[in-house]
Amino acid sequence: MTDSGYQHTNVSIQTPAFTGFIRFVQNQCLEEFVQNQLKHFSEFKLPFLQSVAVSVEAELQAYTKNVSIDFLQYLAVGDIQGYIQKSLSRWKRELIKIPGIHPVGLEDILGVTAIRKRSLSALLLKFTRDIDQLQMINEASDQVFLTINLAYTKAFEDSLRNNLYEKYLFQEEQKLKQTEELYKQAQALNKLGNWNWDIKSDNLYWSDELFRIYGLEPQSEKLTFERFVSFIHPGDRDERLEQLQNQLGHPGRSEYYFRINAADGKQKILYGQSEVLKDEQGIPARIVGTCQDVTKQKELEISLYQKTVQLEKSNESLQQFAFICSHDLKEPLRKISILGDRLSILIRDQLNEQSAALLSKITSASMRLHRMIDDVLSVSLISSDKNFAKQGLSALLDEVLQNIDLEPGQAKIEYNNLPQLLINRAQFKQLFQNLITNSIKFKKNETVPHIFIQQQNPTPDQVKRVGLDDTIKYTCIHYRDNGIGFESVYSEKIFGMFQRLHGQSGYEGTGIGLTICKRIVENHHGGIFAESEPGKGTSFFILVPAE
């Protein structure tokens, strides 16, 4: 663990979280992944992408889908090298044969890789919101794309050396400066720089973007290994030097995080990959690598982690407080209730009508407060219960009705073909029980309560109304009755703690039932709202994630 609070780790894409995410995209979001890539093409000014988008749009769409399928298949089994070999072969064999297309350059490949990474990241929150999983997936994703970029860079150097693109270089020699600038733009987009170090001569080359990452003007000075070491944060310097020494002793690819104190005074966190290249005698001669500025990502991860810890502590304190209050408050209430009953028995014959009524109210009030304390405790414990499982709502409603034990003709309740959802079984039973008992309680005179429960697809306005993420797919459970209803201005107030629209004498209850419903739905990352008119019943719309 370093001074800034993050930990140096060996990143691996062979994690259940990353593999699960890739298979999720394969099976459920392939078309969206493809469309995201096509949408981002317009943001890049790469010659290859511009000419494809204008002249062969249909070919680009079909090609993108086929490549995306290959890409996800290789990632799902962790075969990154296999994907790199196939993709490089495809670039050389297929794309350069399309008539009228600008010759493929390194900036084209890195640009397309940047688009693919951005498009994949856009689907991450659809798969999970768990902070630990997000961190593991992001680290694995960083490794994958940095590995790909490093391989592409090295392959292009080799290809140029062997004159594989000689005729294209000859035709495009006058555009070399423009090509180099576009390559730099692709690096700047990802805050990614590349470097290589000639070990024998101690000549160190940095790309323009790497100079910027280190707070320097591009190509503003001649670099040496000693100069590089001077930038490393003192708390990480020994570890980074040890990593380099181990890499030279055991040549191969290495990955790492480390901090730097940039020339402009900023402290940054970098993620790098490098590889040792040997000479003809098998002696390490050069190290080539890439570095990416991941300061904002790491700061966000640390901030999210700290907030999560604070929230967990706050929830734990709240639960302890609620439990203590519940226990301490219930004890005198029990005594009030018991003593009231005993007093009523002892002096029953001595009480006049008014005194008996007052004593009855005392006992009734203590029992009502006892119920309110129980309800408050229930509200405080909702968010701590994360016991979720797939459950069919129709079967769950059957159990709720058995628990309520309705008398024949007391209410008519209709539902069928309700979906299976990932829910907390006990909480959703309480949700439906609260709604149904409310409908029975607030029925119109001389009218049998009639309740309809059905599934429907929520509208964008409904998702927006409860403040949910519109990139996630939700299902809506529409619950409606034919009760007394209420004025629409109270549609938010009814979910507040102890908020009642009717007097205690007319309708019993603690005023917490709908508060519990709202907390339950929010604990499922959803939202609930109500619509009603006096005398025309009430509708509740319950939105929860469909997956």
N, C-alpha and C positions, 0 to 999 in steps of 0.2 A: 504494500500500500504506500503511495507517495504522498507528498505534502498537500497536493491539491485534492486528494480524496478519491482519485480513480486508481484502478489496479491494472498493472501490466498483465495481460493474459495471452495465451496462445489461442488464436481464433481458429475454429474448425467449422466447416460447413456441414460436417456429419453430425448434426444435431436434430433431435426429433422436431424441435420448433421450426427450424428452417425447412427441413424436408416436408413437414406438414403444410407449411405455407406454400411451398412450390406446388405440391399436389392439389392444394385448395385452388390455386390459380389455374392449374391444368383442368380440373374437373368442373369448376364453377365460374371462373372469370376469364376464360380464354378470349372470348370476343371482346370483352372490355379491355383486356390487356393489349390486344391488337389495335383497337380503336384509339386507345390512349397514345400509342406510338405514332399512328397516322396523324393525330391531332397535333403532336409536338413537332412534326417535320417542318411545319411552316415557320417555326421559331428559329430554325438554323439556316444559315446562308452558305451551306456547303454546295459546291458545284454539282456533285453527284446527286444529292437529294433534290436540288432545284430542278435539274433536268428531268429526273424521274417523275417528280410531282407534276410537271407540266406536260410531258410527252407520253408517259406510259403509266397513268394513275392506276389503271386496272391491274397491270402487272405488279406494281408496287404493293397494292393491297394483298394480292394473292401471295406474293413473295414474302411479305411481312408475316402473314399467318403461318406459312410453312416453316419459316425460320423460327418463329415463336414456339411452335410445337416442338421442333428439335431442341431449342434452347431449354425449355422446361423439362423435356425428357432427360437430357443429360444432367441437369441440375438435380433432378429428383433422385438420381442414383449416385450423385457426387462425382461424376466423371467430367470435370472441368477441362482436363487436357484433351479428352476426346472431342468435346465441343469446339475447343480452340482449333484443333487440327481440321475438323470438318468445315468450320466457318471460314478459315483462311483458304481452304481449297475451293469453297463455294465462291468467295470473292474473286479469286483468280480465274476460276473455270467458267462461271456463269455470268456474272454481272458485267464483266468487261466486254462481253460479246453483244450486249444490247446496242443496236445501231444508234448513233447520235448521243450516246451517254458520255459524260465527262469521265476520263480515266479515274479509276479508283485510287485514292490516296489515303495516307494514314489518318489525315484529318477527317475523312469520310467515315472510316471505321470507328474512330474514337467518338465522333459525333453521334453515330447510330448507337454505340454502346451507352453513351450518356442518356440518350432518349430511352433506351430500354430500361436502364436503371431507374430513371424518374417514373416511368410508366408502371414498373413493378412496385416501387415504393408507394404509389398512390393507392394500391390495393391492400396495404398492410393492415390498416385499421378495420377493414372488413373482416380480416381473419382473427384478430385478437386485439384486446385493449390491456392485456396483462403487461405490466412494465418490464418484468424480467424476460418474458418472451420477446417483447419488442426489442430489447437490448441485444439479446442473442441473435435475433434475425437480422438486425441492422449490422452487427459485427460480421456475421457470416456473409451478408450481402456486400459489405465493404471489401471483404477478402476476395469474393468471386470477381467483382468488377475490376479491382486493382490487379488481380492475377491475369485477367483477360487483357487489360490495357498493356501490362508489362510484356505479355507474350506477343501482342500485336506489334508493339514498338520494336522488339527484338527481331521479329520475323521480317518486318519491313527493312530493317537495317541489313539483314542477311540477303533479302531479295534484291535490294539496291546493289549490294556488293556483287551479286551474281548476275546483274543485268537482266533480271527477269522482266523488269518494266522499262527496258531501255528505249523501246520505240515510243512509249508514252512520255517518258522523260524528255526525249528529243522533241516531240511535238509540243510539249507544254513548258519548255525551258523558260520562255518569256513570262510565264505565270508563276514562277517559283516563289517569288516574294509574297505573292498573294496566297499561295498555298501554305507557306510558313506562317503567315498571319492567322489564317483560319485554324491551323493546328494549335496555335497559341490560344485562340479563342476557346477551342474545345477544352484545353487544359484549364483556362480561367473559369469556365463554366462549372467545372468540378472542383475547383481550388486544388488542382492536382499538378504537381511538377515532377519532372524526371531528372535523374542525375547519373553520372558515371565517374568512377574514380580509377585512374591509372595508378596502381599501387607502386610500381617501380619509380615513376617520375614524380609521383605525388601531385599530378595534375588532376584537379577536380572540376568537372563541368556541371553546371546547373542550367536548367531551362529558365526562360524569362519568368515564368510563373513561380518557380521555386525561389528566385531572387525576391519576388514580391512577398511570398509567404514569410521569408526571413526578414522582411522590412527593409529591403534594399532595392535600389533602382536596378532594372535589368542590365546584366553584364557590366556592372559598375566597377567591378574589381576582379583581380585574379585570385582564385580561391585555392586554398590548400586544406589538407586534412586538419591541421592545427586550427585553422580559422573556423572550420565547421564545428570542431569540438568546443570552441569558445562560446558558441550559441546555445549549447545544451544546458538545460537547467541543472544547477549543482546537485539537486536531489536525484536526478536521473542519469547524471554523467557516467558514474562508475558502471551502472547497469548496462547502459548503451555501449560503452567501450568493451565490456565483457561479452556482450552479444556479438559485436564485430569480431572479437578475437576468436570466439567459438565458431563463428561462421567461416573464418579463414582456415581454421583447423579442420573443419568438417564442411567443405564446400557444398553449397546447395542453396535452396531458397529459404529466406527468413522473413518473418513478419513481426511487427512490434509497434508499441505506442511509446512516445516519449514527449517531454515538454521542452520548449525552447524559450529563451529570452531574446526576442527579435530585436533587430537594430533600432526599430522605432519605439522600443520600450514596452511593447505588448508581450504578454506571456501567452503562448499558444500550445495546443496539444496536436501533435502530428501522428498520423498512422502511416507506416511505411512498409514497403516490401522491397527486398533486394536479393540479388543472386550473384554468386561468385563465378567468374569465367576464368578458365585455366588456359595456359599457353600450350604449345606443342609438347612440352616436357611434363605436363600435368601439374604445373605450379600455378597457384592463383595469381592472375595477372591484372584482372579488373573486377570491379564490383559495379553492377548497374542496378538501378532501382527507381522507385517512385515514392513520393511523399504527398500526403493529402492533409490539408488543414481541416481537422474535425473538431475544432475548439467548440463551436456552437452546439454540435451534436452531443459532445461529452458534457458540456455545461447543462444542457437540457436534461440529459440523463441523470446527472447529479441532482439537479433541482427537482425533477420528478420524484427521485428516490427520497430526497429529504422531505418533500411535501407528503409523500405517501407514509413515511415514518411518523411525521407529525400528525397526520390524519388518523393513523392507527392508534397512536397514543391518546389523541383526543377522544376517539370513539371508545377506547378502553376506559378512560377516565369517566366519560359520560355514562357508560354502562354501570361502572362501579357506583357512581353517584346516584343513578336511578335506583339501583338495587338497595343501597343503604337507605335512601329516602323512603323507598317502598316499605322496607322492613320496619324502619323507625316510625313511619306514619301509620302503618297498619296496626301496630300494637295498641296505641291508645284508642284507635277506632274500634278495635275488637272489644276493648274494655267498655267503651261507651255503649256499644250495641248490647253486650251481655248485661251490663248494669241497668240499662234501660229496660230490657226484658224482665229482669228480676224485680226492678222497681214497679213495673206495670203489674206483675203478679202479686207483690206484697201489698200494694195499696190500691188494688183495682177497685175495691168497694168504696174507697175514700175519695176517689177522683170524680170531679164533675165532668161534664161533657167537654168543656173547653180545655181543662187540664189533661184529660185523656188524649185529646187531639194534639196538643202540644207535645206530649211525651211520644206519641206515635210519629210525629214529624221529626223529632230528634233521632229516633231509631232509624227512620227511613233515610234521613239525610246522611247518617253515618254509613249506612249500607251503600248509598249512592257514591259517596266519596271513596269508599273501599273499592268499588268497581272502577272509578275514575283512575285511582292509583294503579290498579292492575292494567288498565288500558295504556296509561302513560309508560309503564314499564315495557309493555308490548311494543310500543312505538320505538323506544330507545334500543330495543334488541333486534329490530328488523334488519338493519344494515350489516350486522355481524354474522348473520346466518347465510353462508354461501353454499349450502347443500343443494346443488342444482342437478337435475336429471331430465331426460326426455320423458314427457308425460302427455297422454292424450287428454284434452280438456273435456271431452264428452264423458269419459269414464270418471274423471274427477268430479264433474258436476253430479253424476249419479250418487257418489258418496256424500256430497254436500247435502243433497236432498234427503238422504237417509238420516243424516245427523240432525237436520232441522226437524224431521218427523212431522210433516204437514198433515193437518186434518183433511179428510176428503172434502173437496170443494173450497178449501181455504185459499188456494191460489192455483193458477194455470201457468205452467212454465214450459216453453217450447225451445228446443235446441237440437241440432243434429249436425253431423259431419264437421265438428270443430277440429282444429288442427292439433298436431303434436308439437309441443314447444319445449325448449330447454328452460325449465322453471324450478322454483322451490315449491315442492308439492304442498307442504303445510301452509305456506304463505298464500298460495293461490286459492286453496280451500277457504282460508279466512277471507280473502278478497271477495269471492263469490258469495260466501255466507253473509258478509256484511251488506252487500248490495241487495241480496234477496230479502233479508230481514228488513232492510230499509223500505223496499218496495211494498212489503206487507204492512209495515207500520204506517206508511204515508199513503195508504190507499184512499180512494174516494168513497164516501158513504154509500152503502148499499151496492157496492161494486166489487166483484171478485178481481183481485189483482191478476193481471195478465202480463207475463214477462216473456220477451223474445231475446234470444242470445244467438248471434250468428257471426261468422267470419267475413271480413271484406278487406279489399286492398285499400290502404289509406291514401288519401290524396296528398299532393305536395303541401297544400295549405294546412292540412291536419298535422303533418310532420313538423311544419314550421311553427304551428300554434303552440306545441308543447316543447319547442326548443331542441328538437333532436337533430342528429347529424343526417343530412339529406343524402349522403353517399352510402348509407346503410339501408338494407332492405328490411322493412317492417311488415308485420301483419297487424290488423286491427280487429279487436273483438268488440262488436257493437252490442251493447246491453241497453234495452229500453223497456219501459213499463207504462202503464196507463193510470198512474197515480195522480196525486193532487198537483204535482209540479211546483215550480217556483219562478219568480221573476228572473230574467236573464242576467240582471245586474249582480245577482248573487252567485253566478257560476264559478267564481274563484273563491268566494268566501266560504262556501260549503266544505272546502277541503282544509280549512284552518282548524287549529287545535281549539276545542271547546266552543266552536262556532255553531250556533243553533239559529234556525229561522223561525222556530216555533217554541212556545213556552213549555216548560217541564211538565206542567199539569196536563197539557193536551197530548204530548207524545213523550214517552219515557226514553231515557238514553243519556249517555255521557257527553255527546258531542265530539267524539273522537273517531267514530267508525270510519268516516270517509278520509280522515287524516291517515289512518292505518292503511286504507286502500291506496292512497297516493304514495305513501312510503314504500309499500310493497312493489308497486309498479316501477318506481324509481330504482329500487334495489335490483330490478331486472333490466336496467338501462333503457327504460321506456318512459312513457308519459300517459297521463289520463286527463280528460276534460269532460265537461258536462254541458248539455244543451237542454233547455226546458222552457215551457210556458205554463202559466197557472191553469190548472184544469185539464191540461193536455199531456200529462205524463212527462217523464224525464228519460233522456238518452245519455249513456256513458260510453265514451270511446276510449278503449284501452289499447295503446300502441306498444308493442314489444318487438324486439328483433326476431326476424323470421328464422334465422339460423342460429 
